[in-house]
Amino acid sequence: MDTWTWPLMAVILLICGIGYAYTRRIAKMEQEAVHNNDQPISQAVKDNPTMLNPIIWVYGLAFVFVFILIFYNVVKYQWF
């Protein structure tokens, strides 16, 4: 073993310990913030989870747009 092995291991353990303690503290603060700021889900969203989801709307609109483009190109180039 080299001369610097043990000091390097001590520094690595110190950095890991500080990182672990800091991460635990941040996780605890985050959990408290989520608990304090969390709002109940409205009944409309509970009843229609897919209809009020904006991601599903974006996928649907993109599908319609691509379908219109494909249909337009098929009709345009088929009659030439």
N, C-alpha and C positions, 0 to 999 in steps of 0.2 A: 504494500500500500504506500501510496505517495504521502508526502507531508501535508498536502492540502486536502486530502480526502475527508478527514473528520471535520475540519472547519466547513468544507463545502456541504457535507451532509447536515451539519448544524444549521447552516443558512437555509438550505432547502426545507428542512423541517420547520424552521421559523417562518418562512414565507408561506408554507402550506398551512400552518396553524393560524397565521393572521388572515389568510384568505378564507379559511373555513369559518373563523369567528365572524368576519365581516359578512360573509354570505349568509350565515345564520341570522345575523342581526337584520340584514336587508330583507330576508324572507319573512321574518317576524313582523317587520314594519309593513311589508306588502300585504301580508295576511290581515293585519288589523285595518289597513286602508280599504281593502276589498270588502271586509266585513262591514265597515262603516258606510261605504259608498254604494253598496249593492242595493239595487232597487228591485222590487218584485216584478215579475213578468206580467204584462197586462193580459186580460182574458181574451182579447182579440188575437193576440199572438199565440196564445195557448190553443185556441180553436182552429186557427189557420196558420200553422208554422211554415208552410211552404209558400203561401200566397204573399206573405209580407216579408219574405226573405229577398233582399236586393241582389244577392248573388245569383239566385235562380232567375230573377228578372233579366239580369245581364246575359246569362247563358241563353235564355229564351229569345231575347232580342238579337243576339249574335247569330243564333240559328236561323231566325227568320231572314235576317239580312243576307246571310250566305246563301240561303235557299233562293232568295230573289235574284241575287247575282248569277247563280248557276242557271236558273230558269231563263233569265234574260240572255245569257250567252248561248244557251242551247237554241233558243228561238231565233236569235240573231244570226247565228252561223249555220243553222239548218236550212234556211231558205235561200242561201246563196248558191 
